[in-house]
């Protein structure tokens, strides 16, 4: 059974930092393209960042470039999203996605950026 479990969300002030984690199980993690998405209230889910299964190639949506970093630890079957200089518009539920032919989703973790 495939499982993706996100953690690390919470309430942070503007300009602050958070680290999200997503632990995978039930699939060959090293073969999975891993992505983070987010969904703000009243908006559609949007792609945030990806990291390839090999060569650790990364890419980001323009609004987070230079502030967010995606990484993976294949020994721990975990992907991370380091978020810095957070803005109120980063407030959303953040979802982890694993793609190995089909896509699997985690349950999401809430990130709230507010003073």
Backbone as CSV, one residue per row, in Angstrom:
resi,resn,N_x,N_y,N_z,CA_x,CA_y,CA_z,C_x,C_y,C_z
1,UNK,0.843,-1.193,0.000,0.000,0.000,0.000,0.879,1.244,0.000
2,UNK,0.645,2.118,-0.993,1.428,3.339,-1.094,0.980,4.339,-0.028
3,UNK,1.947,4.915,0.634,1.664,5.957,1.618,2.620,7.115,1.431
4,UNK,2.084,8.318,1.515,2.870,9.542,1.548,2.371,10.341,2.737
5,UNK,3.269,10.646,3.649,2.877,11.337,4.875,3.680,12.621,5.001
6,UNK,2.967,13.754,4.895,3.616,15.055,5.034,3.630,15.485,6.500
7,UNK,4.626,16.283,6.838,4.714,16.869,8.173,5.523,18.151,8.092
8,UNK,5.473,18.936,9.179,6.287,20.135,9.253,5.541,21.436,9.050
9,UNK,4.266,21.367,8.719,3.501,22.599,8.543,3.248,23.288,9.862
10,UNK,2.709,24.497,9.775,2.398,25.239,10.988,2.179,26.706,10.703
11,UNK,2.150,27.479,11.774,1.968,28.933,11.688,3.324,29.611,11.808
12,UNK,3.622,30.501,10.890,4.901,31.207,10.892,4.660,32.657,10.503
13,UNK,5.475,33.545,11.042,5.358,34.957,10.700,5.958,35.233,9.322
14,UNK,5.501,36.281,8.659,6.125,36.663,7.378,7.633,36.839,7.549
15,UNK,8.371,36.326,6.560,9.820,36.358,6.630,10.427,35.143,7.302
16,UNK,9.603,34.308,7.882,10.085,33.127,8.582,10.348,31.955,7.662
17,UNK,10.703,30.826,8.294,11.076,29.620,7.552,10.365,28.403,8.118
18,UNK,10.168,27.428,7.250,9.632,26.135,7.647,10.283,25.060,6.786
19,UNK,10.332,23.849,7.330,10.785,22.699,6.548,9.678,21.663,6.522
20,UNK,9.191,21.359,5.340,8.208,20.301,5.173,8.924,18.997,4.827
21,UNK,8.370,17.894,5.319,8.889,16.574,4.999,7.767,15.708,4.448
22,UNK,8.130,14.779,3.597,7.167,13.823,3.053,7.842,12.462,3.026
23,UNK,7.342,11.558,3.845,7.894,10.211,3.920,7.063,9.261,3.062
24,UNK,7.739,8.530,2.201,7.050,7.607,1.317,7.244,6.158,1.731
25,UNK,6.240,5.326,1.419,6.315,3.900,1.699,5.433,3.151,0.706
26,UNK,5.791,1.886,0.456,4.959,1.053,-0.402,5.272,1.158,-1.874
27,UNK,6.348,1.853,-2.221,6.756,1.954,-3.621,8.266,2.159,-3.655
28,UNK,8.841,2.027,-4.856,10.286,2.207,-5.005,10.589,3.693,-5.070
29,UNK,10.927,4.253,-3.927,11.083,5.706,-3.793,12.127,6.249,-4.765
30,UNK,13.202,5.499,-4.966,14.299,5.991,-5.803,13.887,6.165,-7.256
31,UNK,12.800,5.531,-7.664,12.340,5.636,-9.040,11.270,6.706,-9.232
32,UNK,10.871,7.335,-8.166,9.749,8.266,-8.229,10.190,9.703,-8.482
33,UNK,9.483,10.353,-9.404,9.576,11.795,-9.533,8.756,12.374,-8.388
34,UNK,9.351,13.227,-7.597,8.667,13.760,-6.419,8.366,15.240,-6.629
35,UNK,7.157,15.639,-6.254,6.725,17.024,-6.420,5.970,17.513,-5.188
36,UNK,6.043,18.788,-4.973,5.217,19.476,-3.981,4.214,20.351,-4.733
37,UNK,2.993,20.311,-4.261,1.922,21.171,-4.739,1.363,21.929,-3.534
38,UNK,0.563,22.943,-3.823,-0.137,23.634,-2.752,-1.493,24.105,-3.234
39,UNK,-2.394,24.254,-2.293,-3.732,24.742,-2.607,-4.156,25.756,-1.560
40,UNK,-4.313,26.987,-2.004,-4.761,28.059,-1.127,-6.290,28.081,-1.105
41,UNK,-6.861,28.656,-0.067,-8.328,28.718,0.022,-8.939,29.383,-1.202
42,UNK,-9.912,28.726,-1.809,-10.611,29.291,-2.951,-9.845,29.237,-4.261
43,UNK,-8.688,28.585,-4.252,-7.875,28.515,-5.467,-7.636,27.065,-5.872
44,UNK,-7.210,26.883,-7.123,-6.884,25.553,-7.588,-5.516,25.122,-7.057
45,UNK,-5.347,23.821,-7.006,-4.048,23.289,-6.593,-3.007,23.668,-7.645
46,UNK,-1.834,24.121,-7.169,-0.771,24.519,-8.087,0.522,23.778,-7.751
47,UNK,1.270,23.503,-8.783,2.579,22.868,-8.625,3.565,23.876,-8.048
48,UNK,4.415,23.430,-7.134,5.391,24.295,-6.470,6.829,23.933,-6.852
49,UNK,7.181,22.642,-6.746,8.565,22.242,-6.974,8.613,20.766,-7.323
50,UNK,9.668,20.371,-8.028,9.879,18.956,-8.341,11.350,18.600,-8.224
51,UNK,11.585,17.307,-7.990,12.940,16.771,-7.988,12.896,15.430,-8.683
52,UNK,13.820,15.224,-9.607,13.798,14.011,-10.426,14.247,12.799,-9.627
53,UNK,14.009,11.638,-10.223,14.387,10.393,-9.559,15.887,10.134,-9.650
54,UNK,16.495,10.638,-10.683,17.940,10.506,-10.842,18.516,11.884,-11.103
55,UNK,19.755,12.048,-10.763,20.481,13.294,-11.011,19.967,14.465,-10.193
56,UNK,18.902,14.215,-9.383,18.372,15.276,-8.517,18.170,16.600,-9.260
57,UNK,17.605,16.518,-10.430,17.252,17.723,-11.170,16.046,18.357,-10.494
58,UNK,16.099,19.671,-10.290,15.019,20.368,-9.604,14.444,21.478,-10.478
59,UNK,13.223,21.843,-10.166,12.572,22.960,-10.839,11.525,23.538,-9.898
60,UNK,11.212,24.825,-10.102,10.315,25.537,-9.199,9.373,26.446,-9.979
61,UNK,8.213,26.657,-9.417,7.355,27.686,-9.968,7.986,29.043,-9.681
62,UNK,7.737,30.014,-10.553,8.445,31.287,-10.461,8.277,31.982,-9.109
63,UNK,7.115,31.862,-8.513,6.833,32.618,-7.288,7.648,32.153,-6.087
64,UNK,8.279,30.980,-6.166,9.057,30.488,-5.022,10.542,30.376,-5.325
65,UNK,10.945,30.652,-6.545,12.365,30.545,-6.909,13.200,31.470,-6.035
66,UNK,14.299,30.921,-5.531,15.178,31.683,-4.663,14.772,31.663,-3.203
67,UNK,13.568,31.154,-2.903,13.097,31.092,-1.516,12.885,29.656,-1.037
68,UNK,12.473,28.776,-1.935,12.199,27.384,-1.578,13.267,26.480,-2.183
69,UNK,13.572,25.398,-1.468,14.507,24.388,-1.971,13.919,23.004,-1.737
70,UNK,13.855,22.215,-2.805,13.401,20.837,-2.689,14.622,19.920,-2.677
71,UNK,14.571,18.878,-1.860,15.662,17.918,-1.795,15.078,16.557,-1.425
72,UNK,15.880,15.519,-1.576,15.412,14.179,-1.237,16.530,13.399,-0.582
73,UNK,16.132,12.498,0.318,17.054,11.572,0.963,16.531,10.176,0.660
74,UNK,17.109,9.539,-0.339,16.594,8.238,-0.769,16.797,7.157,0.291
75,UNK,17.787,7.321,1.143,18.006,6.347,2.213,16.867,6.382,3.230
76,UNK,16.205,7.537,3.325,15.093,7.691,4.274,13.741,7.725,3.584
77,UNK,13.736,7.535,2.250,12.484,7.606,1.483,11.716,8.890,1.776
78,UNK,12.437,9.989,1.822,11.846,11.259,2.237,12.237,12.378,1.280
79,UNK,11.271,13.231,0.997,11.529,14.447,0.234,11.213,15.634,1.132
80,UNK,11.974,16.700,0.956,11.857,17.878,1.806,11.538,19.113,0.965
81,UNK,10.935,20.084,1.620,10.756,21.398,1.020,11.159,22.423,2.067
82,UNK,12.312,23.051,1.866,12.778,24.105,2.750,12.254,25.427,2.229
83,UNK,11.514,26.117,3.078,10.856,27.354,2.677,11.387,28.508,3.525
84,UNK,11.877,29.546,2.857,12.419,30.718,3.539,11.732,31.971,3.024
85,UNK,11.911,33.057,3.759,11.310,34.346,3.379,9.836,34.171,3.052
86,UNK,9.145,33.475,3.917,7.740,33.158,3.659,6.885,34.409,3.636
87,UNK,5.886,34.369,2.762,4.960,35.483,2.559,3.539,35.019,2.860
88,UNK,2.659,35.937,3.187,1.256,35.544,3.434,0.654,34.779,2.260
89,UNK,1.074,35.108,1.049,0.531,34.409,-0.119,1.043,32.976,-0.256
90,UNK,1.963,32.574,0.576,2.400,31.172,0.615,1.458,30.314,1.463
91,UNK,0.514,30.943,2.131,-0.442,30.210,2.951,-1.257,29.251,2.091
92,UNK,-1.231,27.972,2.453,-1.911,26.944,1.669,-1.757,25.598,2.374
93,UNK,-2.490,24.629,1.872,-2.219,23.244,2.231,-1.199,22.734,1.221
94,UNK,-0.109,22.184,1.730,0.963,21.679,0.877,0.855,20.156,0.772
95,UNK,0.889,19.680,-0.465,0.735,18.255,-0.748,1.994,17.697,-1.409
96,UNK,2.326,16.502,-1.018,3.420,15.751,-1.622,2.835,14.839,-2.700
97,UNK,3.550,14.713,-3.807,3.102,13.858,-4.915,4.261,12.991,-5.382
98,UNK,3.984,11.721,-5.579,4.964,10.781,-6.135,4.425,10.247,-7.447
99,UNK,5.257,10.299,-8.476,4.820,9.800,-9.775,5.732,8.679,-10.224
100,UNK,5.136,7.487,-10.392,5.852,6.347,-10.943,4.893,5.700,-11.934
101,UNK,4.685,6.400,-13.024,3.657,5.945,-13.941,2.306,6.487,-13.524
102,UNK,1.883,6.201,-12.343,0.675,6.791,-11.763,1.096,7.753,-10.659
103,UNK,0.176,8.617,-10.285,0.472,9.605,-9.243,-0.156,9.205,-7.921
104,UNK,0.585,9.429,-6.867,0.093,9.211,-5.513,0.202,10.519,-4.747
105,UNK,-0.763,10.733,-3.840,-0.820,11.980,-3.095,-0.817,11.732,-1.593
106,UNK,-0.211,12.654,-0.873,-0.328,12.648,0.573,-1.583,13.379,0.998
107,UNK,-1.757,13.461,2.327,-2.986,14.059,2.858,-2.875,15.574,3.013
108,UNK,-1.658,16.090,2.906,-1.437,17.525,2.997,-1.064,17.995,4.384
109,UNK,-0.367,19.119,4.432,-0.012,19.761,5.698,-0.246,21.263,5.538
110,UNK,-0.863,21.859,6.545,-1.243,23.279,6.470,-0.053,24.175,6.788
111,UNK,0.160,25.155,5.942,1.149,26.203,6.194,0.402,27.532,6.223
112,UNK,0.543,28.245,7.326,-0.102,29.542,7.479,0.958,30.592,7.780
113,UNK,1.024,31.610,6.937,1.993,32.692,7.112,1.211,33.946,7.498
114,UNK,1.356,34.342,8.748,0.564,35.452,9.258,1.241,36.051,10.475
115,UNK,1.071,37.346,10.635,1.588,38.021,11.839,0.511,38.074,12.921
